[in-house]
Amino acid sequence: MDRIIAEYLLETPASPEDVAAMMAGEQSSGTFIRVAGETDELRARSAAEVLSVEELETLPQPSLHSAYLDRKKIGGPYRRARVRIAFPPGNIGKNLPTLAATVSGNLYDIGEITGLKLEGLAIPADYRSRYHLPVLGVSGTRTATGVQGRPIFGTIIKPNVGMRSDDIATLVDRLCAAGVDFIKDDEVCANPDIAPIAERVPAVMAVIRKWQDRRGRQVMMAFNITDETDAMRRHADLVAAEGGSCVMASLNWCGLSGMESLRAHTSLAIHAHRNGFGAVSRHPSLGMSFQPYHALYRLAGIDHMHVHGIGGKFVDTAQEVTAAARACLARLSENGPEDQVMPAFSSGQWAGTLPATLEAAKGPDLMFMCGGGILAHPEGPEAGIASLREAYDVLQSGLSLEQGAQTHPNLAAALAFFGSR
């Protein structure tokens, strides 16, 4: 329980037990051959340990090519196994990039391996305590937005990019008037020439403050501050100075160090966007699954995490989205601190996908973000937001959406328009 445990799906033409031992040595105290200074005492203190090797099916062809195996003239069959390896935290210290390099580094390049995917990462509570916790997380985000007992209904600024700052402020004004809870920039709109952050943030926050004065609660706006680290700090300071509560960053392009530095600098909520995650997750025999990926970024102190959406426009299965949401809503470490983060559902979401989403999250602790589902509603954004609230109320009353649509016109219009597409 005091070690970091990584679980892998391994494919190799060699003995899975031998390759697992090689993996443990490569990523801790060893290399391909015993070296001077590699004493038994050192190994006992710092060597990773193979906990289990569960052999699975064999394949006639390799998932990935290996020039090493070509040189050695080694062919199939290719044996698959589930491997669990324990790593001593003392090898790593408090060092998030090195943690990632340990559990997900040169392993992918070992010559005997024709497939490797990191599928699980268990962090002991003592080691988790070295890292940042979310500033707001689930309960704090609810408090900041004034939303209790139902999903946080949000949207994304559309068009994705191209609007000027005053156009964006006008759209935000309309969305605030309609009663939206949360708005975010698109991931490709960070600091464009046509709507630079220095101009866009004050323009939008003036609108949000106006509606806060009128209604007594602040719409949470996640400004995309993705940039190099010093610039992100400056952008976060601007958002804070204007009275904002949230910033957004693209995890894969800012990196673990950038996100950790941002968290250390600001008390704003961090809305974590995972764009690009498919590049490391979609191949079934390469990369990493959502659970270890999100675990690393949770150690950086994020507050919200994108999980994509059920029935949306992306490749994820409903099971994958469900597992991602439930991972966010669980403690990162067994017996660890309350550090749950808010799952953010997006990608082709609208009132009709809300029932499956609530089931996936086992309740309303979620952000339900609809771009087109609000902004493309045939009766306008106001009706789009109303359709979401109507959908939730109908479901809470025990009716189906189709039954509720008989007495809820905004929901009925959404079902007729989006349901036929």
N, C-alpha and C positions, 0 to 999 in steps of 0.2 A: 504493500500500500504506500510505501514511501518512495516508489520509483515511478518514472514516466513509462507508460506502457503503450507501445505502438503495435497496431495490428495491420498486417499486409496480406494482399492476395499476390502470391508468387507463382511465376511460371518459369520452368527451367528444364532442360534435358538431363541435368545432373541430379544427384540425390538432393531432394528438398532439405533434408536435415543438414547436409554439408553446406549448402548455399546459405541456409539460415545462420549457421555458425559463422560463415564468411561475412554476412551482413552485420552481425553483432560485433565482430572484430573490427571490420572496416570503419564502423561508426562509433567506436569507442577507443580502446587502448591498442588495437592491433593493426596489422597490415597483412599483405599476402604471405609474409614470412616473419618468423620471430626475430626481433632485432635486439641489439645491445640495450640494456637498461629496462627491458620488458620483464621485470621480475615477477615472481609469483605473488609477492605482496602487492605490487602495483596492479596486477590483474585482478586480484581479489577486491581491491578498492574501486577500480575504475572500469573494469570490463563489463560490457552489456551481457545480458543473459537471455538465451533463447528459452522462453517459457513453454512454448508448445508449437508443434508442427502437425497440422491436420491435413493429410493428403486428400485431394479431391479427384476430379476427373483428369484424363490425359487427352491431349490433342495431337492430331497427326502433323499439323503445321504450326510454326511459331507465330505468335501474335506480332512480335517485333523482330527485326533483323539484328544479328550480332556478328560483326566482322571477326571478333575473337573466336566465336564458335566455327566460323568458316575457316580460319587459319588452322584451328585444331582438328578440322574435319569431323566435328561432332554434330550429329543430327538427332532427330526425334526418336521415340515419342517425347512430347513436351508435357511434363508433369506439373499439375497445379496443386497448390497447397495454401492453406491459411496459416500464417506464421505470426506469433506474438513474441515481441522482444521487449525486455525491460532495460531501461537506461538509467544510470545513477544521476540524479540531479546535480551532484557535486561536480560532474564533468562539465556542466554547462554554466552554473551560477545563474544569476538574474541576467539573462542575455537572450532576448527573444529571437533575433536572427540566428544565433547559434543553436537554439532549440530547434528551429526549423531546419537548419543544416544537418543537425544530428538525426532527426527522424525522417528527413526527406531530402537528403543531399546526394552524395555520390552513389547511393544505392541503385539509382536508376541506370547507372553506367557500368555496373559490374558485368563482365563479359559473359558469365554463365547465365545471365538472366535474360529471358525473352519476353517477360511481362512482369510488371510490378505496380501495384496500386496501394497507396496508404489509405486504409479504410476506417481506422479508428485511432483515437489518441486520448488516453486517460491521464489526467493531470492530478497528482496527489494534492490534498488540501494545503499542506504546508508549503509546497512549491507554488501553488496558485496564489498564496498570500503575499508573495513577493511582487506581484504585478498589480496594475491598475484595476479597479472595479469600475463599472459604468457609473457615470455621474447621475444620470436620471434612471436609466433602465425602464422597466415596465411601469412601476408605480409612479416614479418621478415624471415620466412622460404624460401619464394620465393627469397628474396634478398640474403640470405646466399647461396642458391644453384645456383643462377643465372638463374632460370627458371621462365619465365613470359609467361602468355597467354596460357598455356597448363597444363595438369596434371604433377605432379612430378612422374616420373616413377622410381620405385625402386624394389629392390629384397631382399631376405633373404639368409643369408649364409646357404647353404646346402652342405653336410649332416648337420642335425641339430646340432650335437655334435660329436666329435671324431677326427676331423682334428687337426693337429698340427698348431702352430702359423705361421710357414712358408708356410704351405699349404693354410691357410686362406689368407695370404698376396698375394700369387700367384693368387688365385681366385679373390681377390679384384683388383689386377693389370689388370686381363683380363676384368673384368667388367668396370673398369674405362676407359680402352682403347676402349671398345665398346660404351661408352657414357651414362652409367647409371647415374641417378641423386642422388640416395639415396640407401644406403645399411644398413641393420640392422642385428644384431645378432639374433639368435633364442632365444625364451624365456627360453629354457632349457640349453643354453650355456652362463654361466655368468663368473665363475672363475674356470673352470675345471683343474684338474691336468695336463692334456695333453696340454692345451693352456691357461695358467694363464693370467689374465689381465695385470699383470706387464710386461709380455713378449709380449702378443698379441697386445696391444695398440700401443707400439712403432713400431712393425713390420708393422702393417696395416697403421699407419699414415705416415710412411716413403714413402709408395707407394702412398697414397693420396696426399701428398705434392709434389711428383714427377709429378703427373698428373696436379696438380694445377699450377705448374710452366710452364708446357707445354701449358695448355689451358686457363689459367687465371680464372678459377673457381674451387671451391672445391666441390668434391663429399661429400655429408653429410653422415657420418657413425654414426649410433646409436649403441654405445657400450653398451651391457647389463651389467649394474653395480649392478643388484639386489643383495642385501646383507643386513647385519645389518647396522644401520644408519651411524655409524662412518666409516665403511668400504666404504659405498657408497660415502661419502664425499671425502675420499682418492682417490677412483677410479675416481671421477669426476675431481679432481685436476690433476691427471695424464693425463686424456684426454685433459684438457685445456692446460697443459704444452706442450703437443705434437701438439698443434694447432688444435685440434678437435673442433667440433661445437655442438655435440649432444650426449646425453646419453639416455639409455632406462632403465626402471624399471618395474617390475611386480607389479601392483598396489595392488592387493588383498593380496599379501604376504609381501609387505613392509608397507602397511597401510597408513592411512591418515597422521599420525604424521610423519612417515618416509618420505613421499613425500613432506610434507610441510617443513621439515627440509632440505631436499635436495634442494628444490627451494630457500630457504633462503641462502644457502651456495654457489650456483653456478649460473653463468649467461649463462651456456650452455642450449640449447634447451632440454626439457624433452619429450621424446617419451614414451607415456603412453600405456603400454600393459595390456589388461584387462583379461588375461588368468585366468580362474576360475570363471568368471562372470556368466557362465551358472549355477553354483551351487546355485546362489541366484536369478536367473531370470527365469529359464525354467519352473518351476511349475506355472501354471496360477493363483494359489491361495496362493502363498507364496513368500516372498522375496521382491525384488524391480525391477522395470523396468529400462531401460537404462537411461532415462532422469534424475531421481533423483540421480542415481549412478554417472553419469558423472558430474552432477552439483557439487557434493561434491568434486570430484577430480579436477574440474576446479578451485574451491576455493583454492586448494593447489598450483596452478600456472603451470599446465602442458601446453605444446605447441601443441602436437599432440595426437590424441586419436583413438584407434582401434575401428572400427565399423563392422568388419568382411566384407563379400562380398556377392554380389548378384550372385546367381547361383553357389556358391562355395561348399565347402565340409562340412560346418557346418550347424547347425539346423535352423538358422535364416531365416525368410521369407523375401522376397524382401521389403515388407512394413516395417518390423522391421529395416532392414539395412537403408532404406531410411529415416525413422524417426530419427535414430541415427545420420546419417550424417548431416541432417538439423538442429538437435539440436546443434551439434558442430559448425555449421556455423552461428548460431544466437547468439546475445548477451545473456549472462546468465541472466541479469536483464533488464527489460524494463526501458528505459531511463538511463541505466547504461553505463559503459565505453565500448570502442571497445575491446572486450576480446575474440573474436572468436578463436577457435582452429582448426587446420587442421585435417579433418577426414582421417584416414588411412584405406583404403580398402585392405583386404588381404583374404586368404583362398581360394585356388583354382582359382585364377584370371589369366586371359590370355587375349589376344587381343579380343577374342569373347565376353567377359563380359564387355568390355569397354562402349558400347553404353548404357546399362542399368545403369551403374555406373555414367556416365555423367548426365543422366536424374535424378538420385537420388539426386545428389549434385547440380542440377540446374546450372551446369557449370563446369569449370576445376579446381576449388579450392579444390584439393584433392591430396592425395598420393595414387598411384595405384601400389600396391606391388605384384609382381608376383615371387614366388619362382620357382616352376616347370614351370610356364608359360614363364619364361626366360631361366632357367638353363636346362630344358628338351626339349627346342625347337629342332626339328630334325636336324636343321642346326647349332646348337650351341648357346651359350648365346648371341653372337653378333647379330645373326639373331633374337633371342628372343626379345632383346631390340628394334631392328629395326622394328619388327612386331608391337610393341605398337605405335611407332611414326607414322608408316604408317597407322595404324588403326585410329589414331586421325586425321591425315591429310585427310584421305578419308571421315571421318564423317563430318569434317568441310567443305568439298567441296560439301556436300549434297548427296553423294552416300552412298549406303549400303556397309557393309564390303564385301559382296559377289561380288558386282559390282567392288569395288576397288581392290579386289584380282586379277582381270584380268591383272592388270598392276603393282602389287606390290608383288613380289615373296616371300618375308619374311612373309607377311600377308597370302598369299595363303597357304604356308606351315603350318602355325599355324592353319588355319581353317581346313586343311585336317587332321592334326595330332590330335589336341586337340578336334576338333569338332566331331570326331568319337568315343570319349572315353565316 
